[in-house]
Amino acid sequence: MDEQKHKILLADDDMFAREMLSVVLEDKGYVAKDAEDGKPRLKNTLPIPP
């Protein structure tokens, strides 16, 4: 059975910082998604309450 990886959302306006953090986190086994602005990404990421 495959182990489910934890997902992390990186939101920062500094592209270099996002890319570097993504590399470090992915090397540690996380799935890193990045966004320049967190609000649009959060809208599509968080579950919608019933």
mmCIF entry with sequence, helices, sheets and N, C-alpha, C, O atoms, coordinates in Angstrom:
data_MODEL
# 
_entry.id   MODEL 
# 
_entity.id                         1 
_entity.type                       polymer 
_entity.pdbx_number_of_molecules   1 
# 
_entity_poly.entity_id                      1 
_entity_poly.type                           'polypeptide(L)' 
_entity_poly.nstd_linkage                   no 
_entity_poly.nstd_monomer                   no 
_entity_poly.pdbx_seq_one_letter_code       MDEQKHKILLADDDMFAREMLSVVLEDKGYVAKDAEDGKPRLKNTLPIPP 
_entity_poly.pdbx_seq_one_letter_code_can   MDEQKHKILLADDDMFAREMLSVVLEDKGYVAKDAEDGKPRLKNTLPIPP 
_entity_poly.pdbx_strand_id                 A 
# 
loop_
_entity_poly_seq.entity_id 
_entity_poly_seq.num 
_entity_poly_seq.mon_id 
_entity_poly_seq.hetero 
1 1  MET n 
1 2  ASP n 
1 3  GLU n 
1 4  GLN n 
1 5  LYS n 
1 6  HIS n 
1 7  LYS n 
1 8  ILE n 
1 9  LEU n 
1 10 LEU n 
1 11 ALA n 
1 12 ASP n 
1 13 ASP n 
1 14 ASP n 
1 15 MET n 
1 16 PHE n 
1 17 ALA n 
1 18 ARG n 
1 19 GLU n 
1 20 MET n 
1 21 LEU n 
1 22 SER n 
1 23 VAL n 
1 24 VAL n 
1 25 LEU n 
1 26 GLU n 
1 27 ASP n 
1 28 LYS n 
1 29 GLY n 
1 30 TYR n 
1 31 VAL n 
1 32 ALA n 
1 33 LYS n 
1 34 ASP n 
1 35 ALA n 
1 36 GLU n 
1 37 ASP n 
1 38 GLY n 
1 39 LYS n 
1 40 PRO n 
1 41 ARG n 
1 42 LEU n 
1 43 LYS n 
1 44 ASN n 
1 45 THR n 
1 46 LEU n 
1 47 PRO n 
1 48 ILE n 
1 49 PRO n 
1 50 PRO n 
# 
_struct_asym.id          A 
_struct_asym.entity_id   1 
# 
loop_
_struct_conf.conf_type_id 
_struct_conf.id 
_struct_conf.pdbx_PDB_helix_id 
_struct_conf.beg_label_comp_id 
_struct_conf.beg_label_asym_id 
_struct_conf.beg_label_seq_id 
_struct_conf.pdbx_beg_PDB_ins_code 
_struct_conf.end_label_comp_id 
_struct_conf.end_label_asym_id 
_struct_conf.end_label_seq_id 
_struct_conf.pdbx_end_PDB_ins_code 
_struct_conf.beg_auth_comp_id 
_struct_conf.beg_auth_asym_id 
_struct_conf.beg_auth_seq_id 
_struct_conf.end_auth_comp_id 
_struct_conf.end_auth_asym_id 
_struct_conf.end_auth_seq_id 
_struct_conf.pdbx_PDB_helix_class 
_struct_conf.details 
_struct_conf.pdbx_PDB_helix_length 
HELX_P HELX_P1 AA1 MET A 15 ? ASP A 27 ? MET A 15 ASP A 27 1 ? 13 
HELX_P HELX_P2 AA2 GLY A 38 ? THR A 45 ? GLY A 38 THR A 45 1 ? 8  
# 
_struct_conf_type.id          HELX_P 
_struct_conf_type.criteria    ? 
_struct_conf_type.reference   ? 
# 
_struct_sheet.id               AA1 
_struct_sheet.type             ? 
_struct_sheet.number_strands   2 
_struct_sheet.details          ? 
# 
_struct_sheet_order.sheet_id     AA1 
_struct_sheet_order.range_id_1   1 
_struct_sheet_order.range_id_2   2 
_struct_sheet_order.offset       ? 
_struct_sheet_order.sense        parallel 
# 
loop_
_struct_sheet_range.sheet_id 
_struct_sheet_range.id 
_struct_sheet_range.beg_label_comp_id 
_struct_sheet_range.beg_label_asym_id 
_struct_sheet_range.beg_label_seq_id 
_struct_sheet_range.pdbx_beg_PDB_ins_code 
_struct_sheet_range.end_label_comp_id 
_struct_sheet_range.end_label_asym_id 
_struct_sheet_range.end_label_seq_id 
_struct_sheet_range.pdbx_end_PDB_ins_code 
_struct_sheet_range.beg_auth_comp_id 
_struct_sheet_range.beg_auth_asym_id 
_struct_sheet_range.beg_auth_seq_id 
_struct_sheet_range.end_auth_comp_id 
_struct_sheet_range.end_auth_asym_id 
_struct_sheet_range.end_auth_seq_id 
AA1 1 LYS A 7  ? ALA A 11 ? LYS A 7  ALA A 11 
AA1 2 VAL A 31 ? ALA A 35 ? VAL A 31 ALA A 35 
# 
loop_
_atom_site.group_PDB 
_atom_site.id 
_atom_site.type_symbol 
_atom_site.label_atom_id 
_atom_site.label_alt_id 
_atom_site.label_comp_id 
_atom_site.label_asym_id 
_atom_site.label_entity_id 
_atom_site.label_seq_id 
_atom_site.pdbx_PDB_ins_code 
_atom_site.Cartn_x 
_atom_site.Cartn_y 
_atom_site.Cartn_z 
_atom_site.occupancy 
_atom_site.B_iso_or_equiv 
_atom_site.pdbx_formal_charge 
_atom_site.auth_seq_id 
_atom_site.auth_comp_id 
_atom_site.auth_asym_id 
_atom_site.auth_atom_id 
_atom_site.pdbx_PDB_model_num 
ATOM 1   N N  . MET A 1 1  ? 0.850   -1.176 0.000  1.00 0.00 ? 1  MET A N  1 
ATOM 2   C CA . MET A 1 1  ? 0.000   0.000  0.000  1.00 0.00 ? 1  MET A CA 1 
ATOM 3   C C  . MET A 1 1  ? 0.897   1.241  0.000  1.00 0.00 ? 1  MET A C  1 
ATOM 4   O O  . MET A 1 1  ? 1.875   1.307  0.744  1.00 0.00 ? 1  MET A O  1 
ATOM 5   N N  . ASP A 1 2  ? 0.556   2.214  -0.835 1.00 0.00 ? 2  ASP A N  1 
ATOM 6   C CA . ASP A 1 2  ? 1.337   3.449  -0.905 1.00 0.00 ? 2  ASP A CA 1 
ATOM 7   C C  . ASP A 1 2  ? 1.026   4.341  0.283  1.00 0.00 ? 2  ASP A C  1 
ATOM 8   O O  . ASP A 1 2  ? -0.125  4.487  0.693  1.00 0.00 ? 2  ASP A O  1 
ATOM 9   N N  . GLU A 1 3  ? 2.082   4.935  0.824  1.00 0.00 ? 3  GLU A N  1 
ATOM 10  C CA . GLU A 1 3  ? 1.908   5.868  1.929  1.00 0.00 ? 3  GLU A CA 1 
ATOM 11  C C  . GLU A 1 3  ? 1.483   7.220  1.367  1.00 0.00 ? 3  GLU A C  1 
ATOM 12  O O  . GLU A 1 3  ? 2.093   7.728  0.426  1.00 0.00 ? 3  GLU A O  1 
ATOM 13  N N  . GLN A 1 4  ? 0.438   7.797  1.947  1.00 0.00 ? 4  GLN A N  1 
ATOM 14  C CA . GLN A 1 4  ? -0.047  9.095  1.487  1.00 0.00 ? 4  GLN A CA 1 
ATOM 15  C C  . GLN A 1 4  ? 0.890   10.193 1.976  1.00 0.00 ? 4  GLN A C  1 
ATOM 16  O O  . GLN A 1 4  ? 1.215   10.259 3.161  1.00 0.00 ? 4  GLN A O  1 
ATOM 17  N N  . LYS A 1 5  ? 1.323   11.058 1.049  1.00 0.00 ? 5  LYS A N  1 
ATOM 18  C CA . LYS A 1 5  ? 2.224   12.149 1.406  1.00 0.00 ? 5  LYS A CA 1 
ATOM 19  C C  . LYS A 1 5  ? 1.423   13.341 1.909  1.00 0.00 ? 5  LYS A C  1 
ATOM 20  O O  . LYS A 1 5  ? 0.310   13.602 1.453  1.00 0.00 ? 5  LYS A O  1 
ATOM 21  N N  . HIS A 1 6  ? 2.011   14.053 2.853  1.00 0.00 ? 6  HIS A N  1 
ATOM 22  C CA . HIS A 1 6  ? 1.391   15.276 3.364  1.00 0.00 ? 6  HIS A CA 1 
ATOM 23  C C  . HIS A 1 6  ? 1.588   16.386 2.347  1.00 0.00 ? 6  HIS A C  1 
ATOM 24  O O  . HIS A 1 6  ? 2.622   16.464 1.684  1.00 0.00 ? 6  HIS A O  1 
ATOM 25  N N  . LYS A 1 7  ? 0.590   17.236 2.233  1.00 0.00 ? 7  LYS A N  1 
ATOM 26  C CA . LYS A 1 7  ? 0.635   18.337 1.274  1.00 0.00 ? 7  LYS A CA 1 
ATOM 27  C C  . LYS A 1 7  ? 0.805   19.662 2.005  1.00 0.00 ? 7  LYS A C  1 
ATOM 28  O O  . LYS A 1 7  ? 0.205   19.893 3.055  1.00 0.00 ? 7  LYS A O  1 
ATOM 29  N N  . ILE A 1 8  ? 1.636   20.525 1.431  1.00 0.00 ? 8  ILE A N  1 
ATOM 30  C CA . ILE A 1 8  ? 1.897   21.835 2.015  1.00 0.00 ? 8  ILE A CA 1 
ATOM 31  C C  . ILE A 1 8  ? 1.687   22.897 0.949  1.00 0.00 ? 8  ILE A C  1 
ATOM 32  O O  . ILE A 1 8  ? 2.173   22.770 -0.175 1.00 0.00 ? 8  ILE A O  1 
ATOM 33  N N  . LEU A 1 9  ? 0.957   23.946 1.314  1.00 0.00 ? 9  LEU A N  1 
ATOM 34  C CA . LEU A 1 9  ? 0.749   25.081 0.421  1.00 0.00 ? 9  LEU A CA 1 
ATOM 35  C C  . LEU A 1 9  ? 1.719   26.191 0.809  1.00 0.00 ? 9  LEU A C  1 
ATOM 36  O O  . LEU A 1 9  ? 1.723   26.651 1.951  1.00 0.00 ? 9  LEU A O  1 
ATOM 37  N N  . LEU A 1 10 ? 2.537   26.613 -0.142 1.00 0.00 ? 10 LEU A N  1 
ATOM 38  C CA . LEU A 1 10 ? 3.479   27.716 0.060  1.00 0.00 ? 10 LEU A CA 1 
ATOM 39  C C  . LEU A 1 10 ? 2.919   28.951 -0.629 1.00 0.00 ? 10 LEU A C  1 
ATOM 40  O O  . LEU A 1 10 ? 2.723   28.948 -1.845 1.00 0.00 ? 10 LEU A O  1 
ATOM 41  N N  . ALA A 1 11 ? 2.664   29.991 0.124  1.00 0.00 ? 11 ALA A N  1 
ATOM 42  C CA . ALA A 1 11 ? 2.163   31.247 -0.455 1.00 0.00 ? 11 ALA A CA 1 
ATOM 43  C C  . ALA A 1 11 ? 3.131   32.359 -0.084 1.00 0.00 ? 11 ALA A C  1 
ATOM 44  O O  . ALA A 1 11 ? 3.276   32.711 1.087  1.00 0.00 ? 11 ALA A O  1 
ATOM 45  N N  . ASP A 1 12 ? 3.791   32.908 -1.097 1.00 0.00 ? 12 ASP A N  1 
ATOM 46  C CA . ASP A 1 12 ? 4.754   33.983 -0.882 1.00 0.00 ? 12 ASP A CA 1 
ATOM 47  C C  . ASP A 1 12 ? 4.914   34.724 -2.193 1.00 0.00 ? 12 ASP A C  1 
ATOM 48  O O  . ASP A 1 12 ? 4.881   34.116 -3.263 1.00 0.00 ? 12 ASP A O  1 
ATOM 49  N N  . ASP A 1 13 ? 5.088   36.030 -2.118 1.00 0.00 ? 13 ASP A N  1 
ATOM 50  C CA . ASP A 1 13 ? 5.250   36.793 -3.354 1.00 0.00 ? 13 ASP A CA 1 
ATOM 51  C C  . ASP A 1 13 ? 6.669   36.686 -3.913 1.00 0.00 ? 13 ASP A C  1 
ATOM 52  O O  . ASP A 1 13 ? 6.927   37.140 -5.028 1.00 0.00 ? 13 ASP A O  1 
ATOM 53  N N  . ASP A 1 14 ? 7.578   36.098 -3.163 1.00 0.00 ? 14 ASP A N  1 
ATOM 54  C CA . ASP A 1 14 ? 8.963   35.920 -3.614 1.00 0.00 ? 14 ASP A CA 1 
ATOM 55  C C  . ASP A 1 14 ? 9.103   34.552 -4.288 1.00 0.00 ? 14 ASP A C  1 
ATOM 56  O O  . ASP A 1 14 ? 9.121   33.520 -3.617 1.00 0.00 ? 14 ASP A O  1 
ATOM 57  N N  . MET A 1 15 ? 9.200   34.558 -5.619 1.00 0.00 ? 15 MET A N  1 
ATOM 58  C CA . MET A 1 15 ? 9.264   33.316 -6.383 1.00 0.00 ? 15 MET A CA 1 
ATOM 59  C C  . MET A 1 15 ? 10.467  32.458 -5.977 1.00 0.00 ? 15 MET A C  1 
ATOM 60  O O  . MET A 1 15 ? 10.346  31.238 -5.874 1.00 0.00 ? 15 MET A O  1 
ATOM 61  N N  . PHE A 1 16 ? 11.607  33.075 -5.749 1.00 0.00 ? 16 PHE A N  1 
ATOM 62  C CA . PHE A 1 16 ? 12.808  32.332 -5.364 1.00 0.00 ? 16 PHE A CA 1 
ATOM 63  C C  . PHE A 1 16 ? 12.586  31.595 -4.043 1.00 0.00 ? 16 PHE A C  1 
ATOM 64  O O  . PHE A 1 16 ? 12.957  30.428 -3.913 1.00 0.00 ? 16 PHE A O  1 
ATOM 65  N N  . ALA A 1 17 ? 11.990  32.265 -3.076 1.00 0.00 ? 17 ALA A N  1 
ATOM 66  C CA . ALA A 1 17 ? 11.719  31.638 -1.779 1.00 0.00 ? 17 ALA A CA 1 
ATOM 67  C C  . ALA A 1 17 ? 10.775  30.450 -1.934 1.00 0.00 ? 17 ALA A C  1 
ATOM 68  O O  . ALA A 1 17 ? 10.990  29.400 -1.328 1.00 0.00 ? 17 ALA A O  1 
ATOM 69  N N  . ARG A 1 18 ? 9.729   30.614 -2.744 1.00 0.00 ? 18 ARG A N  1 
ATOM 70  C CA . ARG A 1 18 ? 8.787   29.505 -2.975 1.00 0.00 ? 18 ARG A CA 1 
ATOM 71  C C  . ARG A 1 18 ? 9.487   28.308 -3.607 1.00 0.00 ? 18 ARG A C  1 
ATOM 72  O O  . ARG A 1 18 ? 9.280   27.167 -3.192 1.00 0.00 ? 18 ARG A O  1 
ATOM 73  N N  . GLU A 1 19 ? 10.313  28.573 -4.609 1.00 0.00 ? 19 GLU A N  1 
ATOM 74  C CA . GLU A 1 19 ? 11.003  27.479 -5.294 1.00 0.00 ? 19 GLU A CA 1 
ATOM 75  C C  . GLU A 1 19 ? 11.975  26.754 -4.371 1.00 0.00 ? 19 GLU A C  1 
ATOM 76  O O  . GLU A 1 19 ? 12.043  25.525 -4.382 1.00 0.00 ? 19 GLU A O  1 
ATOM 77  N N  . MET A 1 20 ? 12.721  27.501 -3.581 1.00 0.00 ? 20 MET A N  1 
ATOM 78  C CA . MET A 1 20 ? 13.690  26.876 -2.680 1.00 0.00 ? 20 MET A CA 1 
ATOM 79  C C  . MET A 1 20 ? 12.990  26.053 -1.595 1.00 0.00 ? 20 MET A C  1 
ATOM 80  O O  . MET A 1 20 ? 13.416  24.942 -1.282 1.00 0.00 ? 20 MET A O  1 
ATOM 81  N N  . LEU A 1 21 ? 11.919  26.602 -1.027 1.00 0.00 ? 21 LEU A N  1 
ATOM 82  C CA . LEU A 1 21 ? 11.174  25.848 -0.010 1.00 0.00 ? 21 LEU A CA 1 
ATOM 83  C C  . LEU A 1 21 ? 10.539  24.601 -0.613 1.00 0.00 ? 21 LEU A C  1 
ATOM 84  O O  . LEU A 1 21 ? 10.496  23.553 0.031  1.00 0.00 ? 21 LEU A O  1 
ATOM 85  N N  . SER A 1 22 ? 10.049  24.706 -1.838 1.00 0.00 ? 22 SER A N  1 
ATOM 86  C CA . SER A 1 22 ? 9.462   23.542 -2.504 1.00 0.00 ? 22 SER A CA 1 
ATOM 87  C C  . SER A 1 22 ? 10.481  22.424 -2.644 1.00 0.00 ? 22 SER A C  1 
ATOM 88  O O  . SER A 1 22 ? 10.171  21.264 -2.373 1.00 0.00 ? 22 SER A O  1 
ATOM 89  N N  . VAL A 1 23 ? 11.686  22.757 -3.061 1.00 0.00 ? 23 VAL A N  1 
ATOM 90  C CA . VAL A 1 23 ? 12.740  21.755 -3.234 1.00 0.00 ? 23 VAL A CA 1 
ATOM 91  C C  . VAL A 1 23 ? 13.056  21.077 -1.900 1.00 0.00 ? 23 VAL A C  1 
ATOM 92  O O  . VAL A 1 23 ? 13.143  19.851 -1.825 1.00 0.00 ? 23 VAL A O  1 
ATOM 93  N N  . VAL A 1 24 ? 13.224  21.868 -0.866 1.00 0.00 ? 24 VAL A N  1 
ATOM 94  C CA . VAL A 1 24 ? 13.557  21.309 0.453  1.00 0.00 ? 24 VAL A CA 1 
ATOM 95  C C  . VAL A 1 24 ? 12.432  20.399 0.947  1.00 0.00 ? 24 VAL A C  1 
ATOM 96  O O  . VAL A 1 24 ? 12.692  19.289 1.410  1.00 0.00 ? 24 VAL A O  1 
ATOM 97  N N  . LEU A 1 25 ? 11.194  20.860 0.853  1.00 0.00 ? 25 LEU A N  1 
ATOM 98  C CA . LEU A 1 25 ? 10.064  20.070 1.339  1.00 0.00 ? 25 LEU A CA 1 
ATOM 99  C C  . LEU A 1 25 ? 9.873   18.790 0.537  1.00 0.00 ? 25 LEU A C  1 
ATOM 100 O O  . LEU A 1 25 ? 9.596   17.736 1.111  1.00 0.00 ? 25 LEU A O  1 
ATOM 101 N N  . GLU A 1 26 ? 10.017  18.870 -0.780 1.00 0.00 ? 26 GLU A N  1 
ATOM 102 C CA . GLU A 1 26 ? 9.865   17.677 -1.607 1.00 0.00 ? 26 GLU A CA 1 
ATOM 103 C C  . GLU A 1 26 ? 10.975  16.669 -1.318 1.00 0.00 ? 26 GLU A C  1 
ATOM 104 O O  . GLU A 1 26 ? 10.735  15.462 -1.367 1.00 0.00 ? 26 GLU A O  1 
ATOM 105 N N  . ASP A 1 27 ? 12.175  17.140 -1.020 1.00 0.00 ? 27 ASP A N  1 
ATOM 106 C CA . ASP A 1 27 ? 13.271  16.240 -0.633 1.00 0.00 ? 27 ASP A CA 1 
ATOM 107 C C  . ASP A 1 27 ? 12.961  15.518 0.676  1.00 0.00 ? 27 ASP A C  1 
ATOM 108 O O  . ASP A 1 27 ? 13.450  14.414 0.917  1.00 0.00 ? 27 ASP A O  1 
ATOM 109 N N  . LYS A 1 28 ? 12.144  16.152 1.517  1.00 0.00 ? 28 LYS A N  1 
ATOM 110 C CA . LYS A 1 28 ? 11.755  15.554 2.801  1.00 0.00 ? 28 LYS A CA 1 
ATOM 111 C C  . LYS A 1 28 ? 10.521  14.668 2.676  1.00 0.00 ? 28 LYS A C  1 
ATOM 112 O O  . LYS A 1 28 ? 10.075  14.088 3.666  1.00 0.00 ? 28 LYS A O  1 
ATOM 113 N N  . GLY A 1 29 ? 9.957   14.555 1.458  1.00 0.00 ? 29 GLY A N  1 
ATOM 114 C CA . GLY A 1 29 ? 8.835   13.661 1.240  1.00 0.00 ? 29 GLY A CA 1 
ATOM 115 C C  . GLY A 1 29 ? 7.464   14.310 1.196  1.00 0.00 ? 29 GLY A C  1 
ATOM 116 O O  . GLY A 1 29 ? 6.455   13.608 1.121  1.00 0.00 ? 29 GLY A O  1 
ATOM 117 N N  . TYR A 1 30 ? 7.402   15.626 1.240  1.00 0.00 ? 30 TYR A N  1 
ATOM 118 C CA . TYR A 1 30 ? 6.123   16.324 1.180  1.00 0.00 ? 30 TYR A CA 1 
ATOM 119 C C  . TYR A 1 30 ? 5.751   16.635 -0.271 1.00 0.00 ? 30 TYR A C  1 
ATOM 120 O O  . TYR A 1 30 ? 6.609   16.642 -1.154 1.00 0.00 ? 30 TYR A O  1 
ATOM 121 N N  . VAL A 1 31 ? 4.485   16.887 -0.501 1.00 0.00 ? 31 VAL A N  1 
ATOM 122 C CA . VAL A 1 31 ? 4.018   17.417 -1.773 1.00 0.00 ? 31 VAL A CA 1 
ATOM 123 C C  . VAL A 1 31 ? 3.832   18.914 -1.556 1.00 0.00 ? 31 VAL A C  1 
ATOM 124 O O  . VAL A 1 31 ? 2.990   19.329 -0.761 1.00 0.00 ? 31 VAL A O  1 
ATOM 125 N N  . ALA A 1 32 ? 4.611   19.715 -2.257 1.00 0.00 ? 32 ALA A N  1 
ATOM 126 C CA . ALA A 1 32 ? 4.564   21.165 -2.066 1.00 0.00 ? 32 ALA A CA 1 
ATOM 127 C C  . ALA A 1 32 ? 3.891   21.820 -3.262 1.00 0.00 ? 32 ALA A C  1 
ATOM 128 O O  . ALA A 1 32 ? 4.297   21.614 -4.405 1.00 0.00 ? 32 ALA A O  1 
ATOM 129 N N  . LYS A 1 33 ? 2.866   22.605 -2.991 1.00 0.00 ? 33 LYS A N  1 
ATOM 130 C CA . LYS A 1 33 ? 2.199   23.417 -4.005 1.00 0.00 ? 33 LYS A CA 1 
ATOM 131 C C  . LYS A 1 33 ? 2.491   24.862 -3.666 1.00 0.00 ? 33 LYS A C  1 
ATOM 132 O O  . LYS A 1 33 ? 2.497   25.245 -2.496 1.00 0.00 ? 33 LYS A O  1 
ATOM 133 N N  . ASP A 1 34 ? 2.735   25.669 -4.697 1.00 0.00 ? 34 ASP A N  1 
ATOM 134 C CA . ASP A 1 34 ? 3.050   27.053 -4.391 1.00 0.00 ? 34 ASP A CA 1 
ATOM 135 C C  . ASP A 1 34 ? 2.102   28.003 -5.100 1.00 0.00 ? 34 ASP A C  1 
ATOM 136 O O  . ASP A 1 34 ? 1.508   27.673 -6.127 1.00 0.00 ? 34 ASP A O  1 
ATOM 137 N N  . ALA A 1 35 ? 1.976   29.192 -4.525 1.00 0.00 ? 35 ALA A N  1 
ATOM 138 C CA . ALA A 1 35 ? 1.116   30.230 -5.071 1.00 0.00 ? 35 ALA A CA 1 
ATOM 139 C C  . ALA A 1 35 ? 1.694   31.587 -4.695 1.00 0.00 ? 35 ALA A C  1 
ATOM 140 O O  . ALA A 1 35 ? 2.204   31.778 -3.591 1.00 0.00 ? 35 ALA A O  1 
ATOM 141 N N  . GLU A 1 36 ? 1.605   32.523 -5.633 1.00 0.00 ? 36 GLU A N  1 
ATOM 142 C CA . GLU A 1 36 ? 2.076   33.875 -5.351 1.00 0.00 ? 36 GLU A CA 1 
ATOM 143 C C  . GLU A 1 36 ? 1.162   34.559 -4.342 1.00 0.00 ? 36 GLU A C  1 
ATOM 144 O O  . GLU A 1 36 ? 1.609   35.370 -3.531 1.00 0.00 ? 36 GLU A O  1 
ATOM 145 N N  . ASP A 1 37 ? -0.119  34.223 -4.402 1.00 0.00 ? 37 ASP A N  1 
ATOM 146 C CA . ASP A 1 37 ? -1.122  34.784 -3.500 1.00 0.00 ? 37 ASP A CA 1 
ATOM 147 C C  . ASP A 1 37 ? -1.933  33.619 -2.957 1.00 0.00 ? 37 ASP A C  1 
ATOM 148 O O  . ASP A 1 37 ? -2.444  32.810 -3.732 1.00 0.00 ? 37 ASP A O  1 
ATOM 149 N N  . GLY A 1 38 ? -2.059  33.520 -1.665 1.00 0.00 ? 38 GLY A N  1 
ATOM 150 C CA . GLY A 1 38 ? -2.714  32.376 -1.051 1.00 0.00 ? 38 GLY A CA 1 
ATOM 151 C C  . GLY A 1 38 ? -4.212  32.304 -1.211 1.00 0.00 ? 38 GLY A C  1 
ATOM 152 O O  . GLY A 1 38 ? -4.772  31.208 -1.204 1.00 0.00 ? 38 GLY A O  1 
ATOM 153 N N  . LYS A 1 39 ? -4.886  33.442 -1.356 1.00 0.00 ? 39 LYS A N  1 
ATOM 154 C CA . LYS A 1 39 ? -6.348  33.426 -1.375 1.00 0.00 ? 39 LYS A CA 1 
ATOM 155 C C  . LYS A 1 39 ? -6.933  32.616 -2.534 1.00 0.00 ? 39 LYS A C  1 
ATOM 156 O O  . LYS A 1 39 ? -7.797  31.773 -2.291 1.00 0.00 ? 39 LYS A O  1 
ATOM 157 N N  . PRO A 1 40 ? -6.507  32.829 -3.780 1.00 0.00 ? 40 PRO A N  1 
ATOM 158 C CA . PRO A 1 40 ? -7.079  32.017 -4.858 1.00 0.00 ? 40 PRO A CA 1 
ATOM 159 C C  . PRO A 1 40 ? -6.783  30.529 -4.677 1.00 0.00 ? 40 PRO A C  1 
ATOM 160 O O  . PRO A 1 40 ? -7.640  29.691 -4.958 1.00 0.00 ? 40 PRO A O  1 
ATOM 161 N N  . ARG A 1 41 ? -5.596  30.197 -4.219 1.00 0.00 ? 41 ARG A N  1 
ATOM 162 C CA . ARG A 1 41 ? -5.243  28.792 -4.038 1.00 0.00 ? 41 ARG A CA 1 
ATOM 163 C C  . ARG A 1 41 ? -6.041  28.185 -2.899 1.00 0.00 ? 41 ARG A C  1 
ATOM 164 O O  . ARG A 1 41 ? -6.501  27.049 -3.018 1.00 0.00 ? 41 ARG A O  1 
ATOM 165 N N  . LEU A 1 42 ? -6.220  28.902 -1.800 1.00 0.00 ? 42 LEU A N  1 
ATOM 166 C CA . LEU A 1 42 ? -6.993  28.380 -0.680 1.00 0.00 ? 42 LEU A CA 1 
ATOM 167 C C  . LEU A 1 42 ? -8.428  28.108 -1.085 1.00 0.00 ? 42 LEU A C  1 
ATOM 168 O O  . LEU A 1 42 ? -9.026  27.125 -0.646 1.00 0.00 ? 42 LEU A O  1 
ATOM 169 N N  . LYS A 1 43 ? -8.981  28.971 -1.916 1.00 0.00 ? 43 LYS A N  1 
ATOM 170 C CA . LYS A 1 43 ? -10.368 28.789 -2.356 1.00 0.00 ? 43 LYS A CA 1 
ATOM 171 C C  . LYS A 1 43 ? -10.535 27.447 -3.051 1.00 0.00 ? 43 LYS A C  1 
ATOM 172 O O  . LYS A 1 43 ? -11.578 26.808 -2.911 1.00 0.00 ? 43 LYS A O  1 
ATOM 173 N N  . ASN A 1 44 ? -9.526  27.010 -3.797 1.00 0.00 ? 44 ASN A N  1 
ATOM 174 C CA . ASN A 1 44 ? -9.601  25.747 -4.528 1.00 0.00 ? 44 ASN A CA 1 
ATOM 175 C C  . ASN A 1 44 ? -9.049  24.567 -3.745 1.00 0.00 ? 44 ASN A C  1 
ATOM 176 O O  . ASN A 1 44 ? -9.177  23.425 -4.188 1.00 0.00 ? 44 ASN A O  1 
ATOM 177 N N  . THR A 1 45 ? -8.439  24.813 -2.594 1.00 0.00 ? 45 THR A N  1 
ATOM 178 C CA . THR A 1 45 ? -7.796  23.762 -1.835 1.00 0.00 ? 45 THR A CA 1 
ATOM 179 C C  . THR A 1 45 ? -8.622  23.279 -0.645 1.00 0.00 ? 45 THR A C  1 
ATOM 180 O O  . THR A 1 45 ? -8.744  22.077 -0.406 1.00 0.00 ? 45 THR A O  1 
ATOM 181 N N  . LEU A 1 46 ? -9.184  24.224 0.092  1.00 0.00 ? 46 LEU A N  1 
ATOM 182 C CA . LEU A 1 46 ? -9.910  23.852 1.300  1.00 0.00 ? 46 LEU A CA 1 
ATOM 183 C C  . LEU A 1 46 ? -11.262 23.242 0.972  1.00 0.00 ? 46 LEU A C  1 
ATOM 184 O O  . LEU A 1 46 ? -11.937 23.670 0.036  1.00 0.00 ? 46 LEU A O  1 
ATOM 185 N N  . PRO A 1 47 ? -11.652 22.238 1.750  1.00 0.00 ? 47 PRO A N  1 
ATOM 186 C CA . PRO A 1 47 ? -12.964 21.626 1.522  1.00 0.00 ? 47 PRO A CA 1 
ATOM 187 C C  . PRO A 1 47 ? -14.099 22.624 1.786  1.00 0.00 ? 47 PRO A C  1 
ATOM 188 O O  . PRO A 1 47 ? -13.984 23.502 2.640  1.00 0.00 ? 47 PRO A O  1 
ATOM 189 N N  . ILE A 1 48 ? -15.168 22.474 1.054  1.00 0.00 ? 48 ILE A N  1 
ATOM 190 C CA . ILE A 1 48 ? -16.332 23.327 1.230  1.00 0.00 ? 48 ILE A CA 1 
ATOM 191 C C  . ILE A 1 48 ? -17.200 22.707 2.325  1.00 0.00 ? 48 ILE A C  1 
ATOM 192 O O  . ILE A 1 48 ? -17.565 21.534 2.236  1.00 0.00 ? 48 ILE A O  1 
ATOM 193 N N  . PRO A 1 49 ? -17.537 23.496 3.370  1.00 0.00 ? 49 PRO A N  1 
ATOM 194 C CA . PRO A 1 49 ? -18.368 22.935 4.446  1.00 0.00 ? 49 PRO A CA 1 
ATOM 195 C C  . PRO A 1 49 ? -19.774 22.604 3.936  1.00 0.00 ? 49 PRO A C  1 
ATOM 196 O O  . PRO A 1 49 ? -20.273 23.247 3.013  1.00 0.00 ? 49 PRO A O  1 
ATOM 197 N N  . PRO A 1 50 ? -20.408 21.595 4.544  1.00 0.00 ? 50 PRO A N  1 
ATOM 198 C CA . PRO A 1 50 ? -21.762 21.204 4.097  1.00 0.00 ? 50 PRO A CA 1 
ATOM 199 C C  . PRO A 1 50 ? -22.793 22.287 4.354  1.00 0.00 ? 50 PRO A C  1 
ATOM 200 O O  . PRO A 1 50 ? -23.969 22.109 4.035  1.00 0.00 ? 50 PRO A O  1 
# 
